[in-house]
Amino acid sequence: MKSMRHFLKSLLFLVGGSFLLTSCFLFNKGGKPTATNPGQMSTATGLAYNDEDAGGFQVNPFEGQPDAPNTVFIEGGRAVMGSFEEDVMSYRDNIERTVSVASFYMDETEIANIHWLEYMHYLAKDSSQEVYAAALPDTMVWVGKLAFNDPYVDHYLRYPGFRYFPVVGVSWSQANNYAKWRTKAVNVKLAENAGGEYAETDGRIPLESGIVIPAYRLPTEAEWEYAAQALIGTQWLEEMQTHQRIYPWDGHALRNPYGKQMGFFLANFKRGRGDYAGIAGRLNDGALITSYIYEFPPNDYGLYNMAGNVSEWVMDVYRPMSFQDVDDLNPIRRDGFLDDTKGYNNVDKNPESFTSLITDHARIYKGGSWKDVAYWMSPGTRRYLDQDSATATVGFRCAMIRAGSNN
């Protein structure tokens, strides 16, 4: 009898606990429906969801945006964008201004050679020869008339030792094509994992399914600069920051002030004329060219090499006065709106004697590289290059919106 009472008491405890958990799950936010718990019927019409017999509206299960490979979450907010360094170039093209940037995701590393080789492998299987050829990086970017960099032409992209070094020789246009392919590849895999009606798909998966990620893409200039500053690490009390940052780390110095790595440089850059890595036996950044994509400490968002190693393409068209034209919420310049190229003596306007490289095909790159001095590692600095050009110093990483979020 005693054991029976104990059994009934345990059963009531389990049932009660289950009911409590279910109640918490179904009636959160004051008993109101949410995106993940929409309820069984419409609050607008009273019609049942997912009633196949009556042709009811289909509401698929949703547990939030799926995890996207290699990305980290960047919480958005307000920040002062622009260059906090002395404008030694006198460009005056990134004056300080306050903007707000919505939360998003960004690759924790630069896209590496192994990632690009994977891309080319699948293009060779699934695409035309023309598409494959268009995706090949320009390995001749390593060639110098007065430098013996010839070994990198054949080895940098394909030799296994360089697998996790950042891909270079890739244009802005090629980087965008990679992002589109990557989105499809990841979503097809997510569909296979989800099974059911989406198990076999060619990548066209409806957003309503709730199982896909938004598109990978290049970050906007504002997103890139915001993520590089990582001011989340300077918070003190409510909406106060102890300091701004010149680089993606604290302080004005370029060396690590802490621990076993004390005295080592915090990024891969060119210290001065002819000094790419320091003296043998005590190399400073340890890299004559690019470096391992996880080589240096990440910033406060967990992003590696947001200064140095390679500069990185961003989405924006370059204009010197964008800071005064763009919106202060999620700013971007897509084209020549409010600043037409007719105002510049460029190659489109005057092919014989142009004096400006500013066109609607000039895209911004950020962050400084292995071949740049420290000045260019400040997140606010800006440079530009034609979207179909490539160099040995420019690579990229992808970003992605945080869907279904208001911050």
KEKE-3310 file (N, C-alpha, C; in steps of 0.2 Angstrom, whole numbers, plus 5000, padded with zeros to 4 digits):
npx = (5004:5009:5020:5012:5006:5017:5020:5009:5010:5023:5019:5009:5018:5026:5017:5011:5023:5026:5014:5017:5029:5024:5014:5022:5029:5019:5012:5020:5026:5015:5004:5002:5003:5018:5032:5038:5029:5015:5002:4986:4977:4971:4973:4967:4956:4951:4952:4958:4975:4985:4975:4972:4962:4952:4959:4967:4978:4995:5006:5022:5033:5045:5060:5069:5082:5092:5108:5122:5136:5152:5150:5148:5138:5134:5130:5119:5118:5121:5134:5149:5154:5169:5185:5196:5209:5223:5221:5231:5232:5224:5212:5199:5187:5180:5172:5168:5153:5137:5129:5117:5117:5109:5108:5118:5126:5142:5156:5168:5181:5192:5188:5196:5209:5206:5192:5189:5194:5186:5174:5177:5178:5165:5159:5166:5160:5146:5143:5146:5160:5164:5159:5166:5179:5178:5178:5190:5204:5215:5230:5242:5243:5253:5265:5279:5288:5301:5303:5305:5293:5288:5286:5274:5264:5261:5259:5253:5238:5235:5244:5244:5249:5245:5232:5223:5226:5221:5211:5217:5218:5205:5191:5179:5167:5169:5169:5156:5149:5153:5147:5134:5133:5137:5127:5116:5122:5123:5110:5104:5110:5104:5091:5091:5095:5083:5074:5058:5047:5057:5068:5074:5080:5084:5089:5080:5071:5056:5055:5045:5046:5055:5067:5078:5093:5096:5103:5120:5132:5142:5148:5141:5149:5147:5143:5154:5164:5158:5158:5172:5177:5171:5165:5157:5165:5170:5160:5153:5143:5127:5124:5136:5153:5170:5180:5186:5191:5207:5211:5206:5207:5211:5219:5233:5244:5253:5257:5255:5250:5249:5251:5258:5260:5265:5272:5272:5266:5249:5243:5245:5255:5264:5278:5287:5297:5302:5301:5293:5292:5301:5316:5325:5324:5318:5305:5293:5278:5279:5276:5279:5271:5254:5245:5240:5223:5218:5227:5230:5225:5207:5195:5183:5171:5174:5180:5192:5207:5203:5210:5224:5233:5224:5216:5199:5185:5170:5152:5149:5148:5161:5162:5168:5161:5152:5148:5141:5129:5123:5110:5107:5103:5107:5117:5122:5130:5124:5125:5127:5118:5113:5126:5132:5142:5145:5150:5163:5179:5181:5186:5175:5169:5179:5189:5202:5210:5207:5206:5201:5197:5185:5171:5155:5158:5168:5173:5173:5186:5193:5202:5217:5232:5244:5254:5253:5256:5253:5243:5233:5226:5217:5199:5191:5197:5198:5198:5198:5194:5192:5178:5180:5194:5208:5220:5235:5233:5220:5206:5191:5177:5161:5144:5128:5111:5101:5088:5070:5072:5071:5082)
npy = (4994:5006:5007:5009:5021:5029:5027:5033:5046:5050:5049:5059:5070:5070:5072:5084:5092:5091:5097:5110:5114:5113:5123:5134:5134:5136:5147:5158:5175:5182:5174:5176:5173:5168:5169:5157:5149:5149:5145:5136:5141:5155:5171:5182:5177:5166:5154:5137:5132:5123:5114:5102:5095:5105:5113:5122:5136:5134:5133:5131:5122:5131:5136:5146:5155:5145:5139:5146:5140:5144:5157:5171:5179:5196:5208:5221:5240:5257:5267:5276:5280:5281:5288:5287:5290:5301:5310:5306:5305:5315:5313:5315:5307:5300:5305:5307:5300:5297:5282:5268:5251:5236:5220:5206:5192:5187:5180:5171:5171:5175:5170:5155:5147:5134:5134:5140:5131:5121:5126:5128:5114:5109:5118:5113:5101:5104:5115:5125:5125:5138:5145:5139:5143:5157:5158:5156:5161:5175:5170:5177:5188:5188:5191:5200:5213:5216:5208:5192:5183:5172:5158:5158:5160:5147:5139:5145:5145:5131:5122:5111:5115:5129:5129:5134:5148:5165:5166:5175:5186:5187:5194:5208:5205:5191:5186:5189:5180:5168:5169:5168:5155:5148:5150:5143:5130:5127:5128:5118:5107:5109:5107:5093:5088:5091:5083:5075:5084:5092:5085:5082:5093:5107:5118:5129:5134:5137:5152:5152:5139:5139:5133:5137:5147:5165:5174:5172:5185:5199:5210:5226:5242:5249:5238:5230:5239:5242:5229:5227:5236:5232:5237:5232:5227:5238:5242:5250:5251:5258:5260:5267:5270:5266:5270:5274:5265:5264:5253:5236:5232:5236:5251:5261:5254:5241:5229:5214:5216:5207:5191:5176:5179:5191:5206:5202:5205:5210:5208:5204:5213:5226:5233:5243:5251:5239:5229:5216:5205:5205:5201:5186:5172:5180:5184:5196:5198:5186:5183:5184:5186:5183:5175:5161:5159:5159:5165:5176:5184:5184:5198:5207:5202:5190:5188:5185:5192:5205:5216:5219:5205:5201:5214:5217:5215:5225:5228:5241:5254:5266:5282:5298:5306:5299:5298:5309:5308:5295:5285:5286:5274:5258:5261:5262:5263:5260:5264:5278:5287:5303:5307:5308:5299:5308:5319:5317:5316:5304:5288:5284:5295:5303:5295:5297:5306:5305:5309:5304:5289:5285:5277:5269:5257:5256:5248:5247:5242:5236:5237:5234:5225:5212:5218:5232:5247:5251:5261:5258:5248:5253:5253:5263:5268:5270:5262:5260:5250:5244:5233:5222:5219:5212:5208:5203:5206:5208:5200:5192:5191:5184:5190:5190:5193:5195:5187:5191:5199:5214:5221)
npz = (5000:5004:4995:4984:4986:4986:4972:4966:4971:4965:4951:4951:4953:4942:4932:4935:4935:4921:4916:4921:4914:4901:4902:4904:4892:4882:4886:4887:4889:4895:4891:4877:4860:4851:4839:4840:4846:4840:4843:4841:4833:4823:4829:4823:4815:4821:4814:4812:4812:4801:4797:4787:4781:4780:4772:4779:4784:4783:4796:4800:4811:4821:4828:4829:4820:4810:4815:4807:4797:4803:4808:4819:4832:4831:4841:4838:4838:4844:4838:4836:4821:4810:4807:4820:4821:4816:4801:4791:4777:4773:4767:4771:4771:4780:4791:4808:4814:4821:4821:4820:4820:4815:4823:4817:4809:4807:4798:4808:4804:4790:4773:4768:4759:4757:4758:4747:4737:4739:4735:4721:4718:4718:4709:4697:4696:4695:4687:4672:4661:4659:4670:4680:4676:4678:4691:4696:4706:4704:4702:4698:4705:4714:4707:4704:4696:4701:4711:4719:4720:4714:4718:4726:4716:4710:4722:4733:4733:4731:4738:4751:4764:4764:4767:4777:4776:4771:4756:4742:4728:4723:4716:4720:4714:4712:4725:4729:4721:4726:4739:4736:4731:4742:4751:4745:4746:4760:4763:4756:4763:4776:4773:4769:4782:4789:4783:4778:4767:4762:4760:4747:4737:4726:4732:4732:4744:4753:4762:4773:4778:4788:4791:4784:4782:4781:4767:4764:4762:4757:4770:4774:4774:4786:4794:4794:4800:4812:4818:4818:4827:4839:4851:4861:4871:4878:4887:4901:4915:4912:4895:4894:4889:4892:4884:4867:4852:4843:4836:4833:4846:4864:4869:4862:4857:4848:4852:4861:4878:4888:4898:4892:4879:4879:4872:4859:4842:4839:4827:4809:4800:4791:4798:4795:4782:4772:4782:4786:4795:4805:4814:4811:4823:4832:4827:4824:4820:4814:4800:4784:4773:4771:4785:4795:4798:4811:4818:4827:4842:4844:4842:4854:4849:4845:4833:4821:4815:4811:4809:4799:4791:4779:4769:4767:4757:4756:4755:4749:4737:4733:4739:4742:4751:4758:4771:4775:4767:4769:4777:4795:4801:4799:4788:4770:4755:4739:4726:4714:4720:4725:4723:4709:4697:4686:4691:4693:4686:4678:4671:4663:4659:4653:4644:4639:4646:4661:4678:4690:4699:4703:4701:4698:4700:4709:4723:4741:4752:4768:4783:4782:4778:4777:4770:4773:4782:4800:4801:4792:4798:4807:4810:4804:4793:4775:4759:4741:4726:4709:4706:4699:4700:4707:4721:4730:4742:4747:4753:4759:4770:4775:4779:4787:4789:4804:4805:4808:4819:4829:4833)
capx = (5000:5014:5023:5007:5005:5023:5020:5004:5013:5028:5015:5006:5023:5028:5011:5011:5029:5025:5010:5020:5033:5020:5011:5027:5031:5013:5009:5024:5024:5008:4999:5001:5006:5024:5034:5040:5023:5009:4996:4983:4972:4973:4970:4963:4950:4949:4952:4963:4981:4987:4970:4973:4955:4948:4963:4969:4984:5000:5011:5027:5037:5050:5064:5073:5086:5097:5115:5126:5143:5158:5147:5147:5133:5136:5124:5119:5117:5123:5141:5151:5159:5173:5192:5199:5216:5225:5220:5237:5231:5220:5206:5192:5181:5176:5172:5165:5146:5134:5124:5114:5118:5105:5111:5119:5131:5148:5161:5173:5188:5192:5188:5203:5210:5203:5185:5188:5195:5179:5169:5179:5177:5158:5158:5168:5155:5139:5143:5149:5167:5164:5157:5172:5185:5177:5179:5197:5207:5221:5236:5247:5243:5259:5270:5282:5293:5307:5303:5304:5287:5285:5283:5267:5259:5259:5259:5249:5231:5234:5248:5241:5252:5242:5225:5220:5228:5216:5211:5218:5217:5198:5188:5173:5162:5169:5167:5148:5146:5154:5142:5127:5134:5138:5120:5113:5125:5121:5102:5102:5111:5099:5085:5092:5094:5076:5070:5052:5046:5062:5074:5077:5079:5089:5091:5074:5067:5053:5056:5040:5048:5059:5073:5084:5096:5096:5108:5127:5134:5147:5145:5141:5155:5145:5143:5161:5168:5155:5161:5179:5178:5169:5164:5154:5170:5171:5154:5153:5137:5122:5126:5143:5159:5176:5185:5185:5197:5210:5212:5200:5209:5211:5225:5236:5250:5252:5259:5251:5253:5247:5252:5264:5261:5267:5277:5271:5261:5242:5241:5250:5256:5271:5280:5290:5299:5306:5301:5287:5291:5306:5323:5325:5326:5313:5301:5288:5272:5280:5273:5281:5265:5248:5246:5235:5217:5216:5234:5231:5219:5201:5192:5178:5165:5176:5182:5199:5210:5199:5215:5230:5233:5222:5211:5193:5180:5163:5147:5147:5151:5165:5161:5172:5157:5146:5147:5136:5124:5119:5105:5110:5101:5110:5119:5125:5129:5123:5126:5128:5112:5115:5133:5133:5149:5146:5154:5170:5183:5183:5187:5169:5168:5185:5194:5209:5213:5204:5210:5198:5196:5179:5165:5150:5161:5173:5171:5177:5189:5194:5206:5224:5234:5251:5258:5251:5258:5248:5238:5227:5222:5211:5193:5188:5201:5194:5201:5193:5197:5187:5175:5183:5201:5211:5227:5237:5232:5213:5202:5184:5173:5154:5140:5121:5106:5098:5081:5065:5074:5070:5088)
capy = (5000:5012:5008:5011:5029:5032:5027:5038:5053:5051:5050:5066:5075:5070:5075:5091:5095:5091:5102:5116:5115:5114:5130:5139:5134:5138:5153:5163:5182:5183:5170:5178:5169:5170:5166:5150:5146:5153:5142:5131:5145:5162:5176:5186:5174:5160:5148:5133:5132:5116:5109:5099:5093:5111:5118:5128:5139:5130:5136:5126:5123:5136:5136:5151:5155:5140:5141:5146:5138:5149:5163:5173:5184:5203:5212:5228:5245:5263:5268:5282:5277:5285:5287:5291:5291:5307:5309:5308:5305:5321:5311:5318:5304:5296:5310:5304:5302:5292:5277:5262:5245:5230:5214:5202:5187:5188:5175:5173:5171:5176:5164:5153:5144:5127:5135:5142:5125:5117:5130:5126:5107:5109:5121:5109:5095:5106:5121:5125:5127:5146:5147:5137:5148:5164:5158:5155:5167:5177:5169:5181:5194:5188:5192:5207:5214:5217:5203:5185:5180:5167:5152:5159:5159:5140:5135:5148:5143:5124:5118:5109:5119:5135:5128:5139:5155:5168:5167:5181:5186:5186:5201:5209:5201:5184:5185:5189:5174:5163:5170:5165:5147:5145:5150:5137:5124:5127:5127:5111:5103:5110:5104:5086:5087:5092:5078:5077:5086:5096:5081:5082:5100:5110:5124:5134:5132:5143:5155:5150:5133:5140:5128:5139:5153:5170:5173:5175:5191:5203:5215:5233:5245:5250:5232:5228:5244:5241:5223:5227:5240:5227:5241:5228:5226:5244:5244:5252:5253:5258:5264:5271:5266:5269:5273:5272:5261:5265:5247:5231:5230:5242:5254:5263:5250:5236:5223:5211:5218:5202:5184:5172:5182:5198:5208:5199:5209:5208:5208:5203:5220:5228:5237:5249:5250:5232:5225:5212:5200:5205:5197:5178:5171:5183:5187:5200:5195:5180:5182:5189:5187:5181:5171:5157:5163:5159:5166:5181:5184:5187:5204:5205:5198:5183:5189:5185:5196:5211:5221:5215:5199:5203:5218:5214:5218:5226:5229:5248:5258:5271:5289:5301:5310:5295:5299:5314:5306:5289:5285:5284:5267:5253:5264:5258:5266:5255:5267:5285:5291:5309:5308:5304:5299:5314:5324:5315:5316:5297:5284:5283:5302:5305:5289:5299:5310:5305:5310:5301:5282:5284:5275:5265:5250:5256:5245:5248:5237:5239:5233:5233:5219:5210:5223:5238:5249:5250:5266:5256:5243:5257:5251:5269:5270:5267:5262:5257:5246:5242:5227:5216:5219:5208:5209:5198:5209:5209:5194:5194:5186:5185:5192:5188:5197:5191:5187:5190:5203:5221:5225)
capz = (5000:5005:4988:4979:4987:4983:4965:4964:4972:4960:4945:4951:4953:4935:4928:4937:4932:4914:4915:4922:4909:4895:4903:4903:4885:4878:4889:4889:4887:4897:4888:4871:4855:4849:4833:4841:4849:4838:4845:4836:4828:4821:4834:4819:4812:4824:4810:4814:4808:4799:4796:4780:4778:4778:4768:4783:4783:4786:4800:4801:4817:4821:4834:4828:4814:4811:4815:4800:4798:4804:4809:4826:4832:4832:4843:4835:4843:4842:4838:4832:4815:4807:4809:4826:4820:4813:4794:4788:4770:4771:4763:4774:4768:4785:4797:4814:4814:4825:4817:4823:4816:4817:4824:4812:4809:4803:4798:4813:4800:4783:4769:4767:4752:4757:4757:4739:4733:4740:4730:4714:4717:4717:4702:4692:4696:4694:4682:4665:4661:4659:4677:4684:4674:4681:4699:4698:4708:4700:4706:4696:4709:4717:4703:4705:4691:4704:4717:4717:4723:4709:4721:4728:4710:4710:4728:4738:4733:4731:4742:4758:4769:4764:4767:4781:4775:4768:4749:4739:4721:4722:4716:4723:4710:4713:4732:4729:4718:4731:4744:4733:4731:4749:4754:4742:4748:4767:4764:4754:4768:4781:4771:4770:4789:4791:4781:4775:4760:4759:4760:4741:4735:4723:4735:4732:4749:4755:4769:4777:4781:4795:4791:4780:4784:4776:4762:4765:4758:4760:4775:4773:4777:4793:4798:4795:4804:4819:4821:4820:4834:4845:4857:4867:4876:4882:4891:4908:4918:4907:4889:4894:4886:4895:4879:4860:4850:4837:4833:4836:4853:4868:4869:4856:4856:4843:4855:4867:4885:4894:4898:4888:4872:4880:4867:4852:4839:4839:4820:4804:4796:4789:4803:4792:4776:4772:4788:4786:4800:4810:4813:4812:4830:4837:4823:4828:4819:4811:4794:4778:4769:4775:4790:4798:4799:4818:4821:4832:4847:4842:4846:4859:4846:4843:4826:4820:4810:4809:4807:4796:4787:4772:4769:4766:4753:4759:4749:4747:4732:4736:4738:4748:4756:4760:4778:4775:4763:4770:4783:4801:4803:4794:4782:4765:4748:4734:4719:4714:4722:4728:4721:4703:4694:4682:4695:4693:4679:4678:4664:4659:4657:4650:4644:4637:4651:4667:4684:4696:4699:4707:4697:4701:4701:4714:4730:4747:4756:4774:4788:4782:4776:4778:4766:4775:4789:4805:4800:4788:4802:4811:4806:4801:4786:4769:4752:4736:4720:4705:4708:4695:4701:4713:4723:4734:4749:4748:4754:4762:4774:4774:4784:4786:4793:4809:4803:4813:4825:4829:4836)
cpx = (5004:5018:5018:5006:5011:5023:5015:5007:5018:5024:5012:5012:5026:5023:5011:5017:5028:5020:5013:5024:5029:5017:5016:5029:5025:5011:5014:5022:5017:5002:4998:5005:5013:5026:5035:5034:5017:5003:4992:4978:4974:4970:4966:4957:4947:4949:4958:4969:4982:4981:4969:4966:4951:4953:4966:4976:4990:5005:5016:5031:5043:5054:5069:5078:5091:5104:5118:5133:5148:5156:5147:5141:5136:5130:5124:5118:5120:5131:5143:5156:5163:5180:5194:5206:5217:5224:5226:5237:5227:5214:5199:5186:5178:5176:5167:5157:5143:5129:5122:5114:5114:5110:5112:5124:5136:5153:5167:5180:5187:5191:5194:5203:5207:5195:5184:5190:5189:5174:5171:5178:5170:5156:5160:5163:5148:5138:5146:5156:5168:5163:5163:5178:5184:5178:5186:5201:5213:5227:5242:5247:5250:5265:5273:5288:5300:5307:5302:5299:5284:5283:5276:5262:5257:5257:5254:5242:5231:5238:5245:5243:5248:5235:5221:5223:5222:5216:5212:5217:5210:5195:5182:5167:5162:5167:5159:5146:5148:5149:5135:5128:5134:5131:5116:5115:5123:5114:5100:5104:5106:5093:5085:5092:5087:5072:5063:5052:5052:5069:5078:5075:5085:5091:5085:5069:5063:5055:5052:5042:5052:5065:5079:5087:5095:5102:5115:5128:5140:5144:5145:5147:5153:5146:5150:5165:5165:5158:5168:5181:5176:5169:5160:5159:5172:5166:5156:5147:5132:5124:5132:5148:5165:5180:5183:5191:5200:5210:5206:5202:5210:5218:5228:5242:5248:5254:5255:5254:5252:5250:5259:5265:5263:5273:5276:5265:5254:5239:5246:5250:5263:5273:5283:5293:5304:5305:5294:5286:5296:5312:5322:5328:5321:5309:5295:5281:5273:5278:5276:5276:5259:5249:5239:5229:5215:5223:5234:5224:5213:5199:5186:5172:5167:5178:5189:5201:5206:5204:5221:5228:5230:5216:5205:5188:5173:5159:5147:5151:5155:5163:5165:5167:5151:5144:5141:5129:5119:5115:5109:5108:5103:5112:5123:5125:5129:5125:5128:5123:5115:5122:5135:5140:5150:5150:5161:5173:5186:5184:5181:5167:5173:5190:5201:5213:5210:5209:5207:5197:5189:5173:5160:5152:5167:5170:5176:5180:5192:5199:5213:5226:5241:5256:5257:5254:5252:5242:5232:5223:5217:5205:5190:5191:5197:5199:5196:5197:5191:5184:5177:5191:5202:5218:5229:5236:5225:5209:5195:5182:5165:5150:5133:5117:5104:5091:5076:5067:5073:5076:5094)
cpy = (5006:5013:5011:5019:5032:5033:5033:5045:5055:5053:5057:5071:5076:5074:5082:5095:5096:5097:5109:5118:5117:5121:5135:5140:5137:5145:5158:5170:5184:5180:5171:5174:5172:5167:5158:5146:5150:5151:5138:5135:5152:5166:5181:5184:5169:5154:5144:5133:5124:5111:5107:5098:5099:5116:5124:5130:5135:5134:5131:5127:5128:5137:5141:5150:5150:5143:5140:5144:5144:5156:5164:5178:5190:5206:5219:5233:5252:5263:5274:5279:5283:5284:5291:5292:5298:5305:5311:5308:5311:5319:5314:5314:5299:5300:5306:5306:5296:5288:5272:5257:5239:5224:5210:5197:5189:5182:5176:5173:5173:5170:5162:5149:5137:5128:5137:5136:5121:5120:5128:5119:5106:5112:5116:5103:5098:5111:5120:5127:5134:5148:5145:5142:5154:5164:5157:5161:5168:5176:5173:5187:5194:5190:5199:5208:5214:5213:5196:5182:5174:5160:5152:5158:5152:5137:5138:5145:5135:5120:5117:5114:5126:5135:5133:5146:5158:5168:5174:5181:5185:5193:5202:5205:5193:5182:5185:5183:5168:5163:5167:5157:5145:5145:5144:5130:5122:5125:5120:5106:5103:5107:5096:5084:5087:5086:5080:5079:5090:5092:5081:5089:5102:5117:5130:5131:5138:5146:5153:5143:5133:5136:5131:5145:5158:5170:5176:5180:5194:5208:5222:5236:5247:5244:5230:5233:5243:5234:5223:5231:5236:5231:5238:5227:5232:5246:5245:5255:5254:5263:5269:5266:5270:5272:5271:5268:5263:5259:5242:5229:5236:5245:5257:5259:5244:5229:5220:5213:5213:5195:5182:5176:5189:5200:5206:5204:5206:5207:5207:5209:5221:5234:5244:5247:5244:5228:5222:5207:5200:5201:5190:5177:5174:5187:5191:5197:5188:5178:5187:5190:5186:5176:5166:5161:5164:5162:5171:5181:5187:5194:5202:5202:5191:5183:5189:5189:5202:5217:5217:5209:5200:5209:5215:5218:5219:5228:5236:5250:5264:5278:5293:5305:5306:5296:5304:5313:5300:5290:5284:5278:5262:5256:5260:5263:5261:5257:5274:5290:5297:5311:5305:5305:5305:5319:5323:5314:5309:5294:5284:5290:5304:5300:5291:5302:5310:5306:5307:5293:5280:5283:5271:5258:5250:5254:5246:5242:5240:5234:5232:5226:5218:5215:5230:5240:5250:5255:5263:5250:5247:5255:5257:5270:5266:5267:5259:5254:5244:5235:5221:5215:5214:5209:5203:5201:5210:5202:5196:5189:5188:5187:5189:5192:5192:5192:5187:5194:5210:5225:5222)
cpz = (5000:4998:4983:4980:4985:4976:4963:4965:4967:4953:4945:4950:4945:4931:4929:4934:4924:4912:4916:4917:4902:4896:4901:4896:4881:4880:4891:4887:4888:4893:4880:4866:4853:4842:4834:4843:4847:4840:4840:4832:4828:4826:4830:4817:4816:4820:4812:4809:4807:4798:4789:4777:4776:4774:4772:4782:4787:4790:4803:4808:4816:4828:4834:4822:4815:4812:4808:4801:4798:4806:4817:4826:4834:4834:4841:4841:4840:4843:4834:4827:4813:4810:4815:4826:4816:4805:4790:4780:4768:4766:4765:4772:4773:4791:4802:4813:4818:4821:4822:4818:4819:4818:4818:4813:4805:4803:4804:4810:4793:4779:4767:4760:4752:4756:4749:4735:4734:4735:4723:4713:4715:4710:4697:4691:4693:4689:4676:4666:4662:4666:4681:4682:4678:4688:4701:4700:4704:4703:4704:4700:4713:4713:4703:4700:4695:4711:4715:4722:4719:4713:4724:4722:4710:4716:4733:4739:4734:4735:4749:4764:4770:4765:4771:4781:4770:4760:4747:4731:4719:4722:4720:4720:4711:4720:4733:4726:4723:4737:4742:4733:4738:4752:4751:4745:4755:4767:4761:4760:4774:4779:4771:4778:4792:4789:4778:4768:4757:4759:4753:4738:4731:4726:4736:4738:4752:4762:4774:4781:4787:4796:4788:4784:4779:4772:4765:4760:4760:4765:4772:4776:4784:4797:4800:4800:4811:4822:4822:4826:4840:4851:4863:4873:4880:4886:4898:4911:4912:4901:4890:4892:4889:4890:4872:4858:4844:4833:4836:4843:4857:4867:4862:4853:4851:4846:4860:4874:4890:4892:4894:4882:4873:4875:4860:4849:4839:4832:4815:4799:4794:4794:4801:4785:4776:4777:4789:4791:4805:4809:4815:4819:4835:4832:4827:4826:4815:4804:4789:4774:4773:4780:4791:4800:4806:4822:4827:4836:4843:4845:4851:4856:4844:4836:4825:4814:4807:4807:4805:4793:4780:4773:4766:4762:4757:4753:4746:4741:4736:4734:4744:4753:4758:4767:4779:4772:4766:4776:4789:4804:4797:4787:4777:4759:4743:4727:4720:4717:4726:4726:4715:4700:4689:4685:4695:4687:4679:4671:4660:4656:4652:4649:4642:4642:4658:4673:4690:4694:4702:4701:4701:4702:4706:4721:4735:4750:4762:4778:4788:4781:4778:4775:4768:4782:4794:4804:4797:4792:4807:4807:4802:4794:4781:4763:4747:4730:4716:4707:4705:4696:4707:4714:4728:4742:4751:4748:4756:4767:4773:4780:4782:4791:4799:4808:4809:4820:4824:4832:4833)
residu = (MET:LYS:SER:MET:ARG:HIS:PHE:LEU:LYS:SER:LEU:LEU:PHE:LEU:VAL:GLY:GLY:SER:PHE:LEU:LEU:THR:SER:CYS:PHE:LEU:PHE:ASN:LYS:GLY:GLY:LYS:PRO:THR:ALA:THR:ASN:PRO:GLY:GLN:MET:SER:THR:ALA:THR:GLY:LEU:ALA:TYR:ASN:ASP:GLU:ASP:ALA:GLY:GLY:PHE:GLN:VAL:ASN:PRO:PHE:GLU:GLY:GLN:PRO:ASP:ALA:PRO:ASN:THR:VAL:PHE:ILE:GLU:GLY:GLY:ARG:ALA:VAL:MET:GLY:SER:PHE:GLU:GLU:ASP:VAL:MET:SER:TYR:ARG:ASP:ASN:ILE:GLU:ARG:THR:VAL:SER:VAL:ALA:SER:PHE:TYR:MET:ASP:GLU:THR:GLU:ILE:ALA:ASN:ILE:HIS:TRP:LEU:GLU:TYR:MET:HIS:TYR:LEU:ALA:LYS:ASP:SER:SER:GLN:GLU:VAL:TYR:ALA:ALA:ALA:LEU:PRO:ASP:THR:MET:VAL:TRP:VAL:GLY:LYS:LEU:ALA:PHE:ASN:ASP:PRO:TYR:VAL:ASP:HIS:TYR:LEU:ARG:TYR:PRO:GLY:PHE:ARG:TYR:PHE:PRO:VAL:VAL:GLY:VAL:SER:TRP:SER:GLN:ALA:ASN:ASN:TYR:ALA:LYS:TRP:ARG:THR:LYS:ALA:VAL:ASN:VAL:LYS:LEU:ALA:GLU:ASN:ALA:GLY:GLY:GLU:TYR:ALA:GLU:THR:ASP:GLY:ARG:ILE:PRO:LEU:GLU:SER:GLY:ILE:VAL:ILE:PRO:ALA:TYR:ARG:LEU:PRO:THR:GLU:ALA:GLU:TRP:GLU:TYR:ALA:ALA:GLN:ALA:LEU:ILE:GLY:THR:GLN:TRP:LEU:GLU:GLU:MET:GLN:THR:HIS:GLN:ARG:ILE:TYR:PRO:TRP:ASP:GLY:HIS:ALA:LEU:ARG:ASN:PRO:TYR:GLY:LYS:GLN:MET:GLY:PHE:PHE:LEU:ALA:ASN:PHE:LYS:ARG:GLY:ARG:GLY:ASP:TYR:ALA:GLY:ILE:ALA:GLY:ARG:LEU:ASN:ASP:GLY:ALA:LEU:ILE:THR:SER:TYR:ILE:TYR:GLU:PHE:PRO:PRO:ASN:ASP:TYR:GLY:LEU:TYR:ASN:MET:ALA:GLY:ASN:VAL:SER:GLU:TRP:VAL:MET:ASP:VAL:TYR:ARG:PRO:MET:SER:PHE:GLN:ASP:VAL:ASP:ASP:LEU:ASN:PRO:ILE:ARG:ARG:ASP:GLY:PHE:LEU:ASP:ASP:THR:LYS:GLY:TYR:ASN:ASN:VAL:ASP:LYS:ASN:PRO:GLU:SER:PHE:THR:SER:LEU:ILE:THR:ASP:HIS:ALA:ARG:ILE:TYR:LYS:GLY:GLY:SER:TRP:LYS:ASP:VAL:ALA:TYR:TRP:MET:SER:PRO:GLY:THR:ARG:ARG:TYR:LEU:ASP:GLN:ASP:SER:ALA:THR:ALA:THR:VAL:GLY:PHE:ARG:CYS:ALA:MET:ILE:ARG:ALA:GLY:SER:ASN:ASN)
# end
